[in-house]
Amino acid sequence: MDTGYVLAAILATGAVTFALRALPFPFMALLKDNKAIAILGRLLPTAIMLILVLASLRGVEAAALPWLAHVGGIAATALLHLWRRNALLSIFGGTGLYMLLQRGLDSSLLVS
């Protein structure tokens, strides 16, 4: 492939990406007092988190022990966030507990 073609493709992709991200900002003043936007701004973060939790649990078998690791990680994330209101602490703490529980369950299954 020609270097000029690759550079043109990269520049065009970058320009379109920038335009798509910058385009909504001039219209924000029009939506500032919109009640539907205010409701979405209040409800969407919780709804997105619920969808992510459900998606992460989708492949876990109901009767298997890995549920313990998943539920423990989710509970730790929620409790840490309610306690400290720190996203990084919640994410790393919940993930760390999940990893520890998963590793412990895997090693206990190997011993049995």
MARDREN-987670 format. One record per residue (C-alpha): residue number from 1; x, y, z. Coordinates in nm, 3 decimals, m for minus. Each point is the difference from the previous one (the first is absolute). Example, Ala and Ser with C-alpha at 12.3 -4.5 7.8 and 13.67 -1.06 7.14 Angstrom:
@n = 1 X = 1.230 Y = m0.450 Z = 0.780
@n = 2 X = 0.137 Y = 0.344 Z = m0.066
# end
This chain:
@n = 1 X = 0.000 Y = 0.000 Z = 0.000
@n = 2 X = 0.106 Y = 0.353 Z = m0.069
@n = 3 X = 0.110 Y = 0.209 Z = 0.301
@n = 4 X = m0.201 Y = 0.299 Z = m0.123
@n = 5 X = m0.314 Y = m0.212 Z = m0.015
@n = 6 X = 0.050 Y = m0.125 Z = 0.355
@n = 7 X = 0.063 Y = 0.353 Z = 0.131
@n = 8 X = m0.310 Y = 0.130 Z = m0.181
@n = 9 X = m0.210 Y = m0.280 Z = 0.150
@n = 10 X = 0.133 Y = 0.074 Z = 0.350
@n = 11 X = m0.065 Y = 0.374 Z = m0.039
@n = 12 X = m0.352 Y = m0.058 Z = m0.137
@n = 13 X = m0.084 Y = m0.241 Z = 0.283
@n = 14 X = 0.136 Y = 0.244 Z = 0.257
@n = 15 X = m0.196 Y = 0.291 Z = m0.148
@n = 16 X = m0.327 Y = m0.195 Z = m0.002
@n = 17 X = 0.056 Y = m0.124 Z = 0.356
@n = 18 X = 0.077 Y = 0.352 Z = 0.122
@n = 19 X = m0.303 Y = 0.145 Z = m0.179
@n = 20 X = m0.235 Y = m0.262 Z = 0.144
@n = 21 X = 0.126 Y = 0.067 Z = 0.352
@n = 22 X = m0.002 Y = 0.381 Z = m0.033
@n = 23 X = m0.332 Y = 0.038 Z = m0.184
@n = 24 X = m0.232 Y = m0.035 Z = 0.304
@n = 25 X = 0.163 Y = 0.283 Z = 0.199
@n = 26 X = m0.151 Y = 0.293 Z = m0.197
@n = 27 X = m0.348 Y = m0.146 Z = 0.061
@n = 28 X = 0.039 Y = m0.045 Z = 0.378
@n = 29 X = m0.151 Y = 0.341 Z = 0.071
@n = 30 X = m0.320 Y = m0.108 Z = m0.176
@n = 31 X = m0.031 Y = m0.308 Z = 0.223
@n = 32 X = 0.101 Y = 0.162 Z = 0.329
@n = 33 X = m0.357 Y = 0.035 Z = 0.132
@n = 34 X = m0.139 Y = m0.314 Z = m0.161
@n = 35 X = m0.171 Y = m0.222 Z = 0.261
@n = 36 X = 0.054 Y = m0.322 Z = m0.197
@n = 37 X = 0.375 Y = 0.063 Z = m0.017
@n = 38 X = 0.007 Y = 0.072 Z = 0.375
@n = 39 X = m0.180 Y = m0.328 Z = 0.074
@n = 40 X = 0.235 Y = m0.194 Z = m0.230
@n = 41 X = 0.301 Y = 0.162 Z = 0.167
@n = 42 X = m0.126 Y = m0.117 Z = 0.337
@n = 43 X = m0.104 Y = m0.355 Z = m0.098
@n = 44 X = 0.245 Y = m0.111 Z = m0.269
@n = 45 X = 0.310 Y = m0.052 Z = 0.218
@n = 46 X = m0.187 Y = m0.244 Z = 0.226
@n = 47 X = m0.162 Y = m0.175 Z = m0.295
@n = 48 X = 0.334 Y = m0.040 Z = m0.177
@n = 49 X = 0.161 Y = m0.147 Z = 0.312
@n = 50 X = m0.290 Y = m0.245 Z = 0.039
@n = 51 X = 0.039 Y = m0.109 Z = m0.362
@n = 52 X = 0.375 Y = m0.052 Z = 0.050
@n = 53 X = m0.058 Y = m0.209 Z = 0.314
@n = 54 X = m0.263 Y = m0.215 Z = m0.172
@n = 55 X = 0.222 Y = m0.044 Z = m0.306
@n = 56 X = 0.289 Y = m0.114 Z = 0.220
@n = 57 X = m0.221 Y = m0.258 Z = 0.170
@n = 58 X = m0.152 Y = m0.132 Z = m0.323
@n = 59 X = 0.244 Y = m0.286 Z = m0.057
@n = 60 X = 0.021 Y = m0.123 Z = 0.360
@n = 61 X = m0.173 Y = m0.328 Z = 0.077
@n = 62 X = m0.264 Y = 0.028 Z = 0.272
@n = 63 X = 0.103 Y = m0.307 Z = 0.200
@n = 64 X = 0.375 Y = 0.042 Z = m0.029
@n = 65 X = 0.239 Y = 0.138 Z = 0.261
@n = 66 X = 0.123 Y = 0.289 Z = m0.220
@n = 67 X = m0.315 Y = 0.189 Z = 0.103
@n = 68 X = 0.169 Y = 0.057 Z = 0.336
@n = 69 X = 0.288 Y = 0.185 Z = m0.165
@n = 70 X = m0.232 Y = 0.209 Z = m0.216
@n = 71 X = m0.239 Y = 0.093 Z = 0.277
@n = 72 X = 0.289 Y = 0.073 Z = 0.236
@n = 73 X = 0.165 Y = 0.230 Z = m0.254
@n = 74 X = m0.326 Y = 0.182 Z = m0.074
@n = 75 X = m0.080 Y = 0.039 Z = 0.370
@n = 76 X = 0.350 Y = 0.126 Z = 0.079
@n = 77 X = m0.018 Y = 0.253 Z = m0.285
@n = 78 X = m0.341 Y = 0.128 Z = 0.112
@n = 79 X = 0.093 Y = 0.018 Z = 0.369
@n = 80 X = 0.332 Y = 0.172 Z = m0.064
@n = 81 X = m0.171 Y = 0.254 Z = m0.222
@n = 82 X = m0.273 Y = 0.070 Z = 0.254
@n = 83 X = 0.260 Y = 0.030 Z = 0.276
@n = 84 X = 0.266 Y = 0.218 Z = m0.168
@n = 85 X = m0.162 Y = 0.133 Z = m0.322
@n = 86 X = 0.329 Y = m0.064 Z = m0.179
@n = 87 X = m0.030 Y = m0.166 Z = m0.341
@n = 88 X = 0.360 Y = m0.123 Z = m0.015
@n = 89 X = m0.017 Y = m0.154 Z = 0.347
@n = 90 X = m0.329 Y = m0.168 Z = m0.088
@n = 91 X = 0.125 Y = m0.139 Z = m0.330
@n = 92 X = 0.335 Y = m0.123 Z = 0.128
@n = 93 X = m0.140 Y = m0.132 Z = 0.329
@n = 94 X = m0.286 Y = m0.190 Z = m0.164
@n = 95 X = 0.223 Y = m0.135 Z = m0.275
@n = 96 X = 0.266 Y = m0.103 Z = 0.252
@n = 97 X = m0.249 Y = m0.186 Z = 0.218
@n = 98 X = m0.149 Y = m0.167 Z = m0.307
@n = 99 X = 0.347 Y = m0.114 Z = m0.113
@n = 100 X = 0.085 Y = m0.132 Z = 0.348
@n = 101 X = m0.329 Y = m0.188 Z = 0.028
@n = 102 X = 0.031 Y = m0.136 Z = m0.353
@n = 103 X = 0.355 Y = m0.120 Z = 0.064
@n = 104 X = m0.101 Y = m0.151 Z = 0.334
@n = 105 X = m0.295 Y = m0.179 Z = m0.155
@n = 106 X = 0.210 Y = m0.128 Z = m0.287
@n = 107 X = 0.268 Y = m0.135 Z = 0.237
@n = 108 X = m0.262 Y = m0.157 Z = 0.232
@n = 109 X = m0.155 Y = m0.174 Z = m0.300
@n = 110 X = 0.340 Y = m0.135 Z = m0.100
@n = 111 X = 0.059 Y = m0.141 Z = 0.348
@n = 112 X = m0.335 Y = m0.181 Z = 0.013
# end
